[in-house]
Every structure is written in structure tokens, then in C-alpha cells.
Amino acid sequence: MNYDILLFDLDDTLFDFQRAQQYALQKVYTAFDMLDRADDYTACYKEIGKEIWGELERGEITLAELRVERFKRLFNKYQLPHQPEAFGDAYLKFLGEGSFLVEGAEELCQALSTQRLAIITNGFREVQIPRISHSPLSQMFEQIIISEDTGYQKPQKEIFDYAFDKLGITRKDRVLMIGDSLTSDILGGNRYGIDTCWFNPKQKKNDTDISPTYEIAKLTDLLRIAAE
């Protein structure tokens, strides 16, 4: 095997975040009596999400601020009376119930069960741990590195420092970072000096200057790379 340790992103790499998000939003809209314009709220929230997670990656906002700020922006746009703090807490609770896997994730992890696998994810512990714990992948990972625990997020080098320390890694050339985000997973891995694999199931065009070592359209394609 080329790589001794495989670092996986979580959302939209192994776990279907879009499905989990839709589940959580429907639950929280019901709880807060917002079903009347659910489609409008969701479309707006997803746009806010793209903006605000980008701000997080660039260090312009903290994860604690993101937790509430995204809903402040949504409620301000639609002049809604709800408290963003309470809404955000409820949303994260429901999001933590969304243990939906990307196609091929369980098959892949089982095939790689003799390798050292770890998660390195931007997000909240109260969401990510329950999702993993209640999934078929619950026993697959040696470490689960969550940005909230470290105080840093991908693509910052410090979260990789934290992961390397936790895993006792000494050789960067034996590590592969796998994820769906060019600006988070791939950029972070590139900057840290480790090989990267871009999971790109929708065959999106890479119009950035960020170059992954590998690119795959199906998770199980990783087996070919890992076995080279």
C-alpha cells in the first residue's frame, strides 16, 4: 500500500450531508412553525451556508459565531421573530440524527479495515459524534478529529498538526487526505505537504489553482489508488 494512514473528510465524502441537512431543516421548520415557506428558507439558508463556511475557512468568523450567525442572517432576510440561538441548537440536535452514508462508504471502509483510518472534519462535536456513532462506520476510525475540539479548521495547518500528534504520524509521505472540498480538504492537505484525493462525484470543473494528487468520482475508486 502506498499510504499507511488515510485521513477522511466527513461531510459529503463519507456521510451524505445534503440528506442530513434536509432532514434536520424539515424537523426544525416543523418545530418552529416555518413550513409555509420551507423551500424559500432552505434555498436562502444554503446560499448563506456557502458564504459563511467560506468565511470560516478564511478565518473571518469563528465556529462559535457561525453556529448562530447563519440563522441571524436567515431570520433578518425574512423578518422572522425566532431566536437564532434556540433555532440553531434545535437544528444541530436534528442534524446529529442524520447518519446517512454516501454510496460506497461502508464498502470502502470495510475493504480498508486493515489500514489506519481517521476522520478530520470541520464541524460541531455534538453533531459529528452521534452521526458516526449511529452509523455502520462507528468502529472504523482510529481517531475522529473535529475542528471544534482543536480550535482550528481545515485548511489551517494547526488542525493537521493536531491530527498528526494524535495519530503519532512522523512521515507525511505515508498519509493521504481524502475529501470533497478543494478549498478545505485539498488546499489544507496541499499546504501541509501531504498527498490529497479529491472526491468529485458530480464531476465539477476545477477552476481554482488548487491541484489534488488524485481525483475520483466514486469512493470505491480509492481502492485502486491505495493499492498502487
N, C-alpha and C positions, 0 to 999 in steps of 0.2 A: 504494500500500500504506500502511496506517496505521502499520505498525511496520517499522523498519529492521533491528532485531535481535530475534530470538526466542530466549529462554533456556528450554531444556527441562530438566525433571527427567529422570532416567534410569529408575529402577525403578518399574514399574507405570504408566509413562507411555509410554515408547518401547520398553522392554525388559520382557519378562514375568518379573518377579522370582519370582512364585509357582512357575512352572515350573522356573526355575533353582534355587530353594531346594529343591524336591522332588528334583531330580536330585542336588544336592550332598549332601543328607541321606542318600539311599539309598546313595550311594557311600561316605560316611564311616561309616554304620552297618555296611556290609559290611566295611570295613577294620578296624573296632574290634569286630567280632563282637557287634553290637547289633540284629540283625534280628528277634530273638524278640519284642520289644515295640515294633517300629518305629512303629506307628500311635500308641501311647500317648506315646512320646517326642516325636513330631512335634507332636501336639496340645499337649503341655505346652510345647515349645520355642516354638511360635507365640504362645502366651499370654505367655511370658517376653519374646519379641521385641517385642510391642506395648508392654509395660511399659518395657522398657529403652531402646527407641528414643525413647519419650516422655521418659524421664529425660535422654537426650542432648539432645533439643530444648530442654528446660528448663534445661540447663546443670548438671544434678545429677550427671553422670558424664561422663568423657572418652571419646573414641572408643577410645583405647588400653585403657582399663578395660573398655569394652563388649566388646571383642574376646574377652576371657577370662571376664568375669563372667557372661555369659549361659549359658555351659556349666557354670560352677561351680554356678549355681542349678539347672540341669537335673540334674546329677550328684548334688547334695545331696538333691534330692527323691527320686530313685530309688536312692540309696546305691550309685552306680556307682563302680568303682575307677579309672577312666581319668583321665589328667592333662588338665585343661581346656585347657592351653596347646597341647599336641600335637594334641588333638582340634580346637581352633579353627584351628590352622594348616592342618590337612588339609581342614577344611570350606571355608576360604577358597580353597584351591587348586582344589577341585572346583567351587566357586561361580563361579570365574573362567572355567570352561569353558562356562558356561551362556549362550550368545549367542542366546537365544530372543527374538524380537520380538513386540510387541503387534500385533494385526491392524491394518493400515493404516499402520504406522510407516514402512515403506520407501516406500510410495506417497506419503505425506505429505512426507517429506524430499526425495524426488525432485522433487515439484511445487514445493517451496520452495527449490530449489537455487540460485536467483539471489539469495536473501536471505542475510543473515548469521545463521547458526545456531550456537548454543553450548550446551554441557551445563553444568549446575550441580547437583551431586549430593552428598548425604551418603553417605559410604562409604569404602572402602579402595581405594587405588590399585592394589594387586595383584589386585583383583577387577575393578574397573571398566574399566581399560585393556585387559586381554585380551578382555573381553566385547565391547567396542566394536570392537577391532582385528580380531576374527574374525567380524564381522557385515557385512552389506551396507551398513551406515551408517558404515563406518570412515573414509571420506574426506569426510563431510558436515559436520563441525563445525570451526569456526574455533578454538575453544578448548574444552578439557574441564577444568572447574573442579571439583576433588574436595576435599571437606572436610578429608580427612587432610592434603592439601598446604597448606591455608590456616591450619589451626589453629582454624577456626570452622566452624559448620554452620548450615544453614537452620533456624530463621528469623532467625538473628543477622544484623545489618546488615553486619558486617565481611566476611562471605563475598560479599555483593553489592558492597561496596567493592572487594574483590579482583577480582571479575569485571569490574566497570566499568573498573578500571585496566588489566587485561589486554586488554580489548577497545577501550580508548580511547573509551569512551562519555561523552558530555557532556550528552546530552538524555534525561532519564528518560521523557519523553512519547513517545519513539520506541521504547521497549522493552516487550516483553510476556513475562511469566513464565508458563510452562505446566507444570502438574503435577497429580498425583492427590491430594496431601496438603493438606488445609485448614490443618493446624497447622504444616506445614513450608513448602511451596511458596507457598501463597496468603497465609498470615499474613506470611511473610518478604517477599514482594513488596509486600503492602499497607503494611507498616511502612516499607518503603524508598521508597514513593511511586511505584511503577510499576504499570501495569495487569497484571491476572492473569487466567488462564483455568484453571478447574478442570475437569480431565478426570475425569468421573464415569460410567464405562461401566455400573456396576451401579445407577445412579440412587439412590444413597444419599441419605437425608434429611440436610440440613444443619441440625443442631440446635445450632450454635455461633453466636457473634456475628461470625464471620469471613465477609465478603462478597466473593466474586470478582467481577471486572468482567464475565466471561463464564463460561458453563458449557457443556460439550459432552459428548455421550455416545459419539461416535465421533471418532477422531483426525482423519479427513478433514473433519470439520465445521470444523476450524480454518481450512481454506482459505477458507471464506466470511468468517470474521472478518478474516483477514489481507488479504483483497482489498476490504474495505469502503472 
